[in-house]
Amino acid sequence: MAAALQVLPRLARAPLHPLLWRGSVARLASSMALAEQAWQLFESAVGAVLPGPMLHRALSLDPSGRQLKVRDRSFQLRQNVYLVGFGKAVMGMAAAAEELLGQHLVQGVISIPKGIRAAMERAGKQEMLLKPHSRVQVFEGAEDNLPDRDALRAALAIRQLAEGLTADDLLLVLISGGGSALLPAPIPPVTLEEKQTLTRLLAARGATIQELNTIRKALSQLKGGGLAQAAYPAQVVSLILSDVVGDPVEVIASGPTVASSHSVQDCLHILNRYGLRAALPRSVKTVLSRADSDPHGPRTCGHVLNVIIGSNVLALAEAQRQAEALGYQAVVLSAAMQGDVKSMAQFYGLLAHVARTRLTPSTAGASVEEDAQLHELAAELQIPDLQLEEALETMARGRGPVCLLAGGEPTVQLQGSGRGGRNQELALRVGAELRRWPLGQIDVLFLSGGTDGQDGPTEAAGAWVTPELASQAAAEGLDMATFLAHNDSHTFFCRLQGGAHLLHTGMTGTNVMDTHLLFLRPR
């Protein structure tokens, strides 16, 4: 793993807003303990990837204050630094960068989600706010993580700044999750509305983030290396907080400082896969038809240094240490959990059942069929470097409490018009799966939360469930299957025990995808 991703020491930090553990959790001591521990681990995962500390680890000034050090590279400082940024964590990153650079920072432009500055002010997170008379101009847009006119104005201001730089200048680019929606600058004659409609259609049909970004780059002035090209001949240092499985710099925020490796044929293949090629507007067809014959040739980024400064791997490593400190045998399954949310829920549910036979000596061993089914589900999800065997061996060897950790970003096929996000839907589906299997004498809790504190267009970060979820829902007249059929997980959890199962953190100021925690504890 790159040096920028090495494990952190425990951070001294202000806590996030506490979760409200109510309802059945307050009545069941064992569930309460698990819920409190789940919150502690989730908080530690988020705290490990807060923007300020990460940026200060990535950047430093030499004793003279005339050179900026980034990894093993040094850049001369002479009041020649410009800053641009886009993403959910960029305000905190920009605040830390301006504090570090001082008078060497000439000008900056950042694009952040609408309302995030006010949310940070309300939360009292002064360390993530720019100081009065800052040299950084702030644009807010992309409401509900969708590109809009405000985000377009920000993108054009960023392009204008970049195009005005010279070979003596240094452009510091700050990128985090949500950056793609905050940097929309479609290639004419494509309009913002046409690009937004196409992206929405692809997402609704289950396109992956990689596929979405391939299309976005092909239709964008700044993505796919466009920003780096606009800034040439200035030197460019791009500091990236990854929100994509595997941390591919060409995919994060659609790679504005990375030359695109995708062709028009790649775009057409994606559009064919989801049945959208025939319905393309004429403007999109025009841009795609002329892309391969661009007289300027392919974009190159030899003047760019791209550095990953934080990722899901880092967050999970800190949560694993916290779990071990609480007495758990902790195994990180993978930081690359992806695939259909239904299959992922089945995987977690069956994994909890198989765990029962290993954690409690009095139970019979898992059947060959169940073990085979678990491995088939894992193969179906195609999870890179899945540590399933290590997890199963740890359970069999230790006969004690186990915490399995994972991160990533599952895909939800939209079938209804309900409210929710992938974390709440995954939690609800896992809750439905847990009722299918006899869990014997073990306590089980599953938590899924978005590290940015916002799961889809809701104010929740995610949710947690136990095997008792189905009976709790039935007692309140809630049919889990109906809510799942309408992708209405948020409404379900709001109605269940007054919202006690929802995770409310507020915007955290960071974003490294999602965190999954599966607690398995013998009674």
Secondary structure, DSSP 8 states (H G I E B T S, - for coil): --GGG-----------------THHHH-HHHHHHHHHHHHHHHHHHHTT-HHHHHHHHEEE-TTS-EEEETTEEEE-SS-EEEEEESTTHHHHHHHHHHHHGGGEEEEEEEEETTHHHHHHHTT-GGGS--TT-SEEEEEE-GGG---HHHHHHHHHHHHHHHT--TT-EEEEEE-TTTTTT---B-TT--HHHHHHHHHHHHHTT--HHHHHHHHHHTBSSTTTHHHHHHTTSEEEEEEE--STT--TTTGGG-TTS-----HHHHHHHHHHTT-GGG--HHHHHHHHHHTT-TT-S---TTEEEEEEE-HHHHHHHHHHHHHHTT-EEEEEEEEEEEEHHHHHHHHHHHHHHHHHHH-TTS----HHHHHHHHHHHHHHT-TT--HHHHHHHHHHH-S-EEEEEEEEEE----S-----HHHHHHHHHHHHHTTS--TTEEEEEEEEETTS--SSSS--EEEE-TTHHHHHHHTT--HHHHHHTT-HHHHHHHGGGGTTEE-----S----EEEEEEEEE-
